[in-house]
Amino acid sequence: MRDMLPPGRPALVLAPMQDVTDLAFMRVIARRGAPDCFVTEYFRVHPDSVPAAHILRSITENRTGRPVFAQMIGSDLPSLVRTARQLAALPVAGIDLNLGCPAPIVCRKNAGGGLLREPGEIDRLLGTLRKAVAGRFTVKTRIGYHDGDDFPRLLGIFRGHGLDGLTIHARSVKDLYQTPVRPQWVRMAVETMACPVIANGNVVDVATGRAYLRHTGAAGLMVGRGAIRNPWIFAQLTAAFDGAAAPVPTHRDLLEYITELYDEVARETKRFLPNAHVQRMKRHLAYITHGLAGGFEFELRRAKTPEEFFAICRRHLDDASPLPDCPPGDSKLFCGFGELLAS
């Protein structure tokens, strides 16, 4: 991964988010300032699995001009090896293993963040996968399952298997998304690992991104929810690193983003049902509308038809005033981001 880092500035990566970071979302984001690379939604891997067709399209039909890593999640080693080889045959930048997903259904299957309870099993998986993947092999992890007590041991395991990159969401699995991130653990990884370390979690604007880098010395940032809310964040961060003028999006720009995202996701939907599509869009809009004034978020939750949906959007967004830089300080969706600035 070191060979992919942009010269002279930190790398910027769009985080993999299930049911969000599909081909349609990648296209919409890229038009507003693409990250340096993408990571797919995770491919679920088990003995009977085949790589999901809609996720494969974010690799094979991606025309953004940016490299894509294929992410796997699972714990059955023969299936992981088989899938890694299948994915490596595609035009991917590398293979990434998810050791961080905190979803209870995933952890119960001893996959994602659930594997952090068993460092010995991670050691076994990585040893075999590193041999099976001829190209770049990376890992996305959290600092531990309950807390960070096992993190030094995990770093020793990661370092021992010659990873090409390590992304750290600096919370435990049990933290979910409900605490501030802990930059000191990312700093520990930067000081321990031979590969580039990417910091993830709580980056909502330029100020939090720069603070995270300052506290950690990481080689780059992975941005997830903050990029749903603000698709210009990669362009803004790049401008800040380059000392250039950053885009200042307006409410009308946000209206255009919502409209374009609605249309792109609809275009990728096999069986388009207008009212069902409005409900699907609300998964994205929960982050996009969060903290905007005038009851926009409240009204949009009650929209049922496309006509209601767009009438509400136009009423709240059809003006040229600038958008707020960051969510509310007491946000539950972007919990604790202010701690990055205060520490």
N, C-alpha and C positions, 0 to 999 in steps of 0.2 A: 504493500500500500504506500510505502514511502515514495515510490516512484510516481505516484499519482498526486502527491501534495502540490498545490499551486505554488509557484516560486514567490517568495517574499511576503506571503500572508497565510493566516490559518485556513485550513480546509473547512468547507461548509457542506453538510450532508443533510438530506431530508430523511427524517426518521421513518422507519416502517410502522405503519398504523393499520391494523386490521380493519377492513371495510372502508378505508379512507384512501390510502396511497396506491390507488390503482392507476391504470394507464390514463384515464380521463383526468385525474387529479394532477398527475405528473405533467401533462400537457398544459393545464391551466397555470400551474405554478411556474413552469419554464417560461411562459410568455411574460411573466412579471419579474424575471430575474432568476435564472435557474441556479440550484446549488451545484457544487462541483461533482457530486454523484448522488445517485438514488439508491435506496435499498427496497426490495420488493416487500409486500406483505409476506408473512411467513407461509412457506409450503408446509402443510401438516404431513408428517412422515410417520408411517406405521407399516406393518407387514403387507397390508393390502392397498397402500396408497399409490396413486399416480399423481404427478404434478398437476395442480389445478390449472385448467385451460385459461381462465381469465387472468390468473397471475402470470402465466407464461407470456401472455400478450404484452404485459408491461416490459418484457425483455425483448421479444421478437419483433414487436411493432413500435418500439420506442423510437421516435424521430426527434427527440429533444437535443441530440448531439452530446448528451452527458452519459457517462458510464453507469451501469446498473449492477449492483450486487444482488445475488439471489440468496434469500434467507430461508433456512430450514428450522423446523422445531420438531422435537421428538426425542425418544430415548432408546429406540430399538436400533442397535448398532448396524446390523446388516442392512436394514432399510435406509438408514442414514447414508451409509456408504454407497448403496445403489443409487439413491436420489442425488447425492452429491456428484456422482459421475454423470448422471443424466443431465443435470443442470450445467455442469462444467463444459458439456459439449455445445452449449448454446453461447450466443455472443454476450457473455457476462464478464464483468470486471473481476469477479471472485465469488466465493461461497462464504456465507456468513451463518454461524450457528447462534440461535437465540437461546440465551441462558438468563433472560430477564423478564419474560412476560409474567405478570403477577396474577393473571386471571385465575380464579380458584379452580375452574374446570380443567385448565391446563396443568396447574400444579398438582392436582389430584392424580393426574396421569404421569407424574414424575417427569414432566417436560418443562421447557422454559425455565422460569425462576424456581420451579420445584426441584430441579436438579442441584440447586445450590445447597440443598440439605445433604448432598452426598459428594463431597469433593473427590473421593476415590473413584466414583463412577465417572465424573467429569474427566479425570486423568485418563481413564481407560478410553472414553469416547474420543478425546482429542488426540490421543496417541495414534489411534487407527485412522481417524479422519485426516490428520495431517499427512499421513502416508498416502491416502487415497486421493487427495486433492493435489494435482500437479501445479495448479496456479495459485492465486492468492487465496488464503484461508484466514478468515477473521472471526471474531466473537463479539457479541453484544451481551453485556451482563449487568447485573446490579451488584451492590457491595456485599450481599449475603441474603440469607432467607429471613432470619429474625432481626439481625443487626450486622455490624461489620466485623464481628470477632474472628470469622474465618477468612476475612479478605486477604490478609497477608499470605495465608496458605494457598488461597486461590491464585494469587498473583504468581507464586512460585510454580504452580501447575501451568498457568498460562505461559509463563516465560520458558518453561521447559519444553514446550512443544512448537517453538518457532513460529508463533502467530505472525501474520503480516499486518495486523491491526487489531486494536482492542477498543471498543466503545463502552463507556461506563455511564450508566444512569445512576447517579450518586444517591440513591435511596435503597433501602432494603425492599425485599418482596412484600413484607408485611406493611411497609409504609404506604404501599400503593402509590397514589399521587397526592397524598394528604399531608406531607411535611415539606419543609425546605430541603433542598439538596445539600449534601455535605462535601464541599469541594476538597477537603483534606484527603479524602480517599482517592480522588482523581490525582491529586498531587503525589500521593504515595505510588500510584501506578506509573505516573510519568517518571518518577525517580527509580522505578524497579524494572520496567519493561524495556526491551531493546527495540520494540516496534513502536510506531506512532500510536498515541492514545487520544481518543476523541471524547470530549466531555458532553454529556447529554442530561437534559432536565432543567426546567425553569428558565430557558432562554425565551423571553417574550419580546425583546426589542434590542436595539444596539447597546444600550447601557448594560443590560444584564448579560449579554453575550461577552462584552469586553471585560466585565467584572469577573465572569467565570474563567476566562482565559488568564486574567491577571492572577487569580487565586490558585490556579492549577498548573500553568505552563503547558497546557494541552496543545496538541498539534492542530486541533480544530474543534468545531462544534457540530453536534447533531441536533437539529431542531424538529420538534414534532408538533404538538398542539399550538405552539406559537406561530407556526407557519400556516395552519388552518385559519387562525384568526387574522393573520397578517401575511398574505402571500408575497408581499414586497420585502420581507425581512432579509432574504438573501441578498437582494440588490442593495438594501440599506447597509447591511454589514460589510459587503464588499466595498461600497463607497467609503465607509468609515475607515476600513483598513488602508484604502488607497489615498485617503485624504481628499476625496472628491465629494461633490454635492450629491446628497442622497435623495431619492424620491420621497415626496411628502404626499401620500395618498389622501384623497378627499372622500367624503361620504358618497359622492357620485361614482368615484372609482370603485368603491366597495359594492355599489349597486351593479356595476358592470361585471365585477368578479362573480357575484352571486348568480347573475343571469348566465354568464358563460359557464360556470360550474354546473348549473342546472341543466343547460343544454348538452354539455359534454357527457355528463353522467347519463342523461336520457339516451343519448346516441349509443352508448355502450350497453344499454339495458335490453335484454333479449325480448322481454314481454313488457312493453311500456304501458303502465296504467297511470293516468295523470294523478289521481288522488293518492295512490300508493307512492308515487314518486315524490310528492310533497312531503310525505311522512319520512321517506328515506333521506331527503335533503335536510331534515331537521337534525340529523346526527352531525352534519357539518355545521349547521347554523347555530347549534348550541355554543360553539366556540366563537363563531364569527360575530354574533350579536351580543356576546357577553359584555356587560358593562356599558353598552351604548345608552344614551339618554332617551327619555321620552316614552318608556314602556315598550320599545321595539321588541325586545326579547320576549316579554310577556304576551304581546299580541301575536307574535309569529308562532308561538307554541300552539295557538288555537286555530291556526289556518288549516283548512281541510282541502281546498281546491286550489289549482294553479292561479285562478283569478284572485282569490283572497290572498294567496301568498305574495303575488307580485304587487297587488294594490298596497299591502302593508309595507313592502320593501320600498316602493316609490314614495310613499307618504313620509317615511323616515329618512330616506337616503338621497333623494333627488335634489341635492344642493352641493355647493362647492366648498363647504367648510371642511377644514382638515380633521382627520380622524385622531382620536387620542392615541398617544404613543404606546401605552401599556394598559393592561386590565386594571380593575379596581384593586386597591391595596389589600382588601380583605377577601379577594377572590378565592372561591373554593375549587374552581376549575384549574387555576394557575396558582396553586397554594404555595405561599412562602417565597415568591420570586423576589420580594423586596429584601430578603435576607442576604441575597447575593450582593446587593448594593450597600447594605449596612455593615457587613463583616469586613 
